[in-house]
Structures are given as structure tokens and as C-alpha cells.
């Protein structure tokens, strides 16, 4: 039996309103819980990148990718290989601090290479950028401290190296092979 594994899926989609809702609704309808989701601009103003982290087995993942590729707003969908890609997250963590624990908090921040971006008489805000497992380990260090607020961006990722197989064809060519572009018509049948 296949086991569920953490997967990072990268989607290149049309940069227009409602796209994120359509993609996330598809994941929801198929019963996938989205662990993290980020949307960002790309070097092409007409294209956005959606990076989704889910837990899935191979069979369900393949089905999800096929259905996602069928959305008219989707240009390309690919699963990132953890060994061949770079993943990062941003964490902002506000912790209660005073003169008694401030040096301990600074030491933890120093070990993880976190930045102290705000210091108040009663709190400290730390910023950490890193792999998801580094963020998790950093947060475990704060179990004995009072966390006032935390915000985590979710995974953003790119493959290492130059142009990869899924990027060999221009998005326009890939998209035309999947579905006709908006504003074009399918050939009429006679």
C-alpha cells in the first residue's frame, strides 16, 4: 500500500482574478488538505506561480495533477523533487520577553540565524527564513516561552539548475496543447 508523503506542487497559471479560488476549490473538492499555499509573481506579468504543499499518495497525486491541468487558467503543473529543488519559508514570531529572558531569546535567535526585527519592553519579534524543517525546529525551541503571535508564509520553491524539462516548451505552446486559449475557437466539426 502506498504511503502518504509530503508533496510540493508548482503551478503556473494565468495572472487574473479568481484563479486562486478555482485552484483551491479543486483541491478541496478532491478532498486534499492544503498544508501551505503561496502565490507569487513570475518574470512574465501574465503568469503567476502557485506553490501548494499537500500530503498525498502517488495515485491521488496523479489524479489531482490531471484535473488541475484541465483548468483553463492552468499553464503548467509539476511536482518538485525535494532533492532537486530549493524550498524556503518565512516565519515572523512575536514572543513575550523582558529583562529576565531576553538574553536566552537572543541566543536561540543567534543559533538559528534568526533576526530580531522588533524589540519592545514586553516583547520581541523574530524573523527566520529557511527550510520548513528548520522553521519547525526553531518553533520547538519556544515551547517554554509565551508566544504572542506567529505568522508563517508557507513554502515557496524553485528547482535547482537551469531550464528543466517542464519548462522547455514556452507556456503558450504547452497551454495550446492542453486546451484552446481563451478567445480562440475549437475547429468546427463537419
PyMOL commands that set and color helices and strands:
alter all, ss='L'
color gray80, all
select helices_A, chain A and resi 19-29+58-69+102-112+132-140+165-167+171-178
alter helices_A, ss='H'
color red, helices_A
select strands_A, chain A and resi 5-14+34-41+47-56+74-80+85-96+115-120+123-130+147-152+156-159
alter strands_A, ss='S'
color yellow, strands_A
deselect
rebuild
show_as cartoon
